[in-house]
């Protein structure tokens, strides 16, 4: 018996792509693969978003697609989708398809790099994109129906208190668990599926034979975001799904005529730094199709991961004359000891909407995943210690040489969940410094540090000093005096880390007691302690201390910072 001939790809030019059409389904699946020019109108086509593996990173191709009487080994993860497509009568209906693992010659590094440049066009121009989440499981149908239910509740615009009263009841516990399992599927964690979620005009999610629209999925995620007590909000699956929803919302605005909103690669790479990749170079390459940046280096798979990240960091610094990008190193993992200390690796265990102060809304070279309702920015509250001055720097190979300023010496670091408090020395006033600040001034500064001086998560508005200081003191008061307010667990934990921190020679706890005993009113209405409301003191505290894991810093010249 003759050995089957393996399919051999014909080369495509940089302005071309291949489309696939299924023509037979029986003992084998047959298809045609045809080349089209991007300079000409393309036929209507659908595109598939899926994962190449189910659980691990080992690719398996145990079946073949017949093309021109030749056999092309195809990923195992595609077979269940093709079977479902056939069962729905949509396999042999004369549709053209774009499926990356088939339509791109994955063995040709140069072709792969060229085709990646077309991803934005391919997904945005597709008639329909199907996101294949995988085969049916024991609770996947429950999850898909729950998505539709949450979508319905979102459209009915329930008040948040009523919404929580309904959805946080015990009868919904199994449904929340099913949704959590759906969001933990591999599709949500893969970097390439981010742009496949964001770019297309029309998307449906398929899991087994059930399907829901992207609109329904986004509304269900938004509704879940309002229910912190059900335990889904802090899961990796939900965070990844919610960041996709935010990126989709911003992309719609960046695509609107007359709207000046950026979606930068630096921001995207950090928001999705917790995603899974087979190739670490794709932490940048897999998101380029979403970015509005026009200065990005070309895709080049001949470079290793360090070179790709190095060139991106150098291009950012050169283009903006700014060192902001190096701040991301503080939140990310260094792949090896030889990795340049100033180059972000874009690898992290968790991703935040606003991970750093350089992600403030007013700094458009990075920006953040704020909602479309929060696009307006007060530029007067921008963090900009250096004003309009540009960074002075040069590159010497993989070394960054830059001018800097010594501001002060660190004297103390407050504790955190991961670190104990560290106090370097006793505070001694230096000549010419004058009288030390009052406890009121110090605690006001400390309050400002805890919220980064801003009222909102997106760092658009200044902190309302009187309101936030009152909430700060009221939340702390139950820890040192009798009040009608139950202490927050998060505040209680933070106080245990910070109570002994010396500021100008006095402990934080002693100054707090002095203020409380001096007659500060802490008997008013209880402050809002719902982390969902990010424009309250507690919401900002939750973001900076719990989510961002920032620590208070005290310097010898009495500065407070985070």
GIQUI-V800349 format. One line per field, one symbol per residue. ss: DSSP state (~ for helix, > for strand, _ for the rest). burial: # if it has 24 or more other C-alpha atoms within 12 Angstrom, else .. Layout:
# GIQUI-V800349
ss->???
burial->???
This chain:
# GIQUI-V800349
ss->_____>_________>>>>>>>>>>___>>>>>>>>>_______>>>>>_____________>>>>>__>>>>>_~~~~~~~~~~~~________>>>_~~~~_____~~~~~~~~__~~~~~~~__>>>>>>>_____~~~~~~~~~~~~~~~~____~~~~~~~~__~~~~~~~~~~~~~~__~~~~>_~~~~~~~____>>>>>__>>>>~~~~~~~~~~~___~~~_____~~~~~~~~~~~~~~~~~~~__________~~~~~~~____>_____~~~~__~~~______________~~~~~~~~~~~~~~~~___~~~~~~~~_________________________~~~____________~~~____~~~___________>>>>__>>>>_______>>>>________>>_______________~~~~~~~~~~~~___>_______>__~~~~~~~~~~~~~___________~~~~~~~~~~___>>__>>~~~~~~~~~~___________________~~~~~~~~~~~_____>>>____>>_
burial->........#..#...########.#...########.....##.##########.........####...###############.....##..############....##########################...############.##.....#..##..##......######################################################.#.#######################......#################..##############..##.###...##############.#.############......#########.#######################.##.#...###................#.........#######....###...#...........##.########################.###############...#.##.##..##.#############.###.##.....#...#####################################
